[in-house]
Amino acid sequence: MSRLLVLGAGGNGRVVADIASIIGDWHHIAFLDDHPGDSPVRDQWEVLGPCAELPQHAPAFDAAVVAFGDNALRERWFDRVLECDLEPATIVAPTASISPRCLLGPGTVIMPQAVVNIGSITGRCCLVNTASTIDHDCCLGDAVHVSPGANLGGGVRVGDRTWIGIGASVNHEVTIGKDVVVGGGAAVVADLPDACCAVGVPARVRT
């Protein structure tokens, strides 16, 4: 049993803390957030202060998880967690199906009912959201977000900080570049370049 610090008190952070409490590895969970306002996390957990106070609070915790939905923001704060010598927690929901022959990068969060199959690899601080599926031999870069209900076929490659929208699907062996946004419900059937937004069925780059 140890102490977990969660960065980000929004809806995603609340789900992450809920999963962590269900797992039962942490006897104390608290948050940092710049704009907690009336965040419902306050009903169950303490918000200690803004994220800038991470160095101040880090010595009191054993691990931290960055729970911002924004990929670039999540990656930046993940690096700051490492700078504070905090262990990045990898959180896996008990109802997720994770092959023992896949590799999850540090700080990755796997939400309920998600699937990660054999041979797949995630980078650092990825978010594999509720009921999404990553088939065999996929490779996700750092800070990738696979949204709820999205499906990746086998052998898919996804670049750093790319966001796969809700309910999107990606064909087998497709490569998606860095900093890409795939719109909700899109069907990606061909490779996508870096830093684009692709929407529709089949997905096309929006210009």
N, C-alpha and C positions, 0 to 999 in steps of 0.2 A: 504494500500500500504506500502511495506517495502523493505528492502535491502537483496538480496540473494547473498551468496558467493558460487561458484561452484568450487570444487576441481577436477582438471583433465580437460585439454583443448584439449583432443583428440576428435575423432569422436563421442563417446558416450556422452562426456560432452557437445559438441555442440548441440546434439539433446535434451539433458536435458534442456539446457538454452533456446532453441527454444520453447519447451513445456511450460516452466515457463513464457516466454514472452507472449505466446498465452493465458495462463490462466489469466494473467493480475494482479496477486496478488503482484507483485514486480515492483517497479518503477525504481530500479537500480539492475543490475546483473553484477558481475565481477568474475574473475577467479584467481585461484592459480594453477601453474603447474611448475614442475621442468625442463621440456624440451619443452617449447612452440614452439620454432623454428619459422616456417612459418605457424603455425596453423591458419586455416581460421576463428577461433573464433575472431581473432583480427580485422576482418572486421566489426564486430558488437559490441564486448564487450572488455573491458580492461582486460589484464593479469597483475595483480598487482605484481607478483613475484613468487618465489618458494614456495612449500607447507610448508617448514620449517618456513615461516613467518606467519603461521596461527595465533599464539598467538598475533602477532603484529597487524594484520588486523581484528581479530575477533570483537573487540569492536565497529567497524564501521558498523557491519552488524547485522541483526535481526535473520537470519537463514542461514544454510549451507546445501548443499547436496554434497555427495561424489559420483563422476561420473566415477570412474575408472572401467574399465571392469574386471580387475583382482580381483577375489573375496577376496583373503587374503589381498591384498593391500587396497581394499575398506573398509574392516572391520577394519583394523588398523587405517586408517584415520578417520573413523566414531567414534572410541573411542576417538581420539584426539579432534574431534569436541566437543564431550561431555565434555572433560576435560577443554575446553575453554569456557564452559557455553553458547555455541551457540545452539539454537534450531535446531534439525535436521528436515529439510524440507522433507515432503512426497509429491512427484510430480506425478500427475495422468493426463495423456493426455485426453483432452475432448472427443476424439473419442473412448476411452477405455470403456468397459462395466464392471462395478464393482458393484457387489451386495451390497446393503446397509447392508446385513446380513453376510458380510465377515469382516475380521479384517486385516488391513495392518499395519505392524510394522513401527516404526519411521525410516525415511530416505529411505523408499522404493520408487522406481520409476516404474511407470506403463506406458509403451510406447503406441503409437497409435495402435488402433485396437486390443489390448490385451483384454482378458476376464478373470475375476476372479469371480467364481460363489459362491453361498450361502454356508456358513459354512466353507469356506476356510480361512486359517490363513497364513500370511507371517511373518517371523522374521524381525529383524532389517536389514536395508540397503540391501534389496533384489532388484533384477533387473528383472522385467517381461517384456521381450523385445517385439518388434513389432509383432503383429498378433499371439502371442502365447496364449494358452488357459490353464487355470487351472480350472478343473471341481469342482464339489461340494465336500466339506469336505476334501480338501487337507490340508496338513500342511508342510510348508516350514521353514527350520531353518534359522539362520542368514546368510546373505551375499550369498544367493543362486542366481544364474543367470539362468533364463529360456530363452534360445536364441530365435531369431525370428523364428516363424512358428512351434515351438515345442508345443506338446499337452500332457497334463497330464490328465489321467482319474480320476474318482472320488475316493476319499479316499487315494490318493497317499501321502506317507511320504518321504520328502527329507531332508537329513542332512545338517548341516552347511557347507558353502563354496562349495557346489556341483554345477557343471556346466552342464546343460542340453544343448546339442549341437543343432545347427540349424536343424530344421525339424525333430528332434527326437520325438518319441512317447513313453509314459509310460502307461502300462495297469492299469486298476482299481486295487486299494488295494495293489499295489507294494510298497515296502519300499526300498529306496536308502540311503546308508550310508553317512557319512561325507567325504568331500574332494574327491568326486568322479568326474570323467569326463566321461560324456556320449557322444559318438561321434555323429557328424552330421548324421542325417538320421537313427540312430539306433532305434530299436524297443525293448524296455525293457519289458519283459514278466515275469520276476522273480526277486526276491529281489537281491540287490547288496550290498556287504560288504563295509566297510569304505576304503577310500584311494586306489581305483582301477580305471582303465580305461576300459570302456566297449564299444564295437563297434559291428556293424553288425546287421543282421536281421535273427534270433533273436539276441539280444545283448549278447555277451559273453565277459568275462573278459580277457583282453589282458595280457599275462604273459611275 
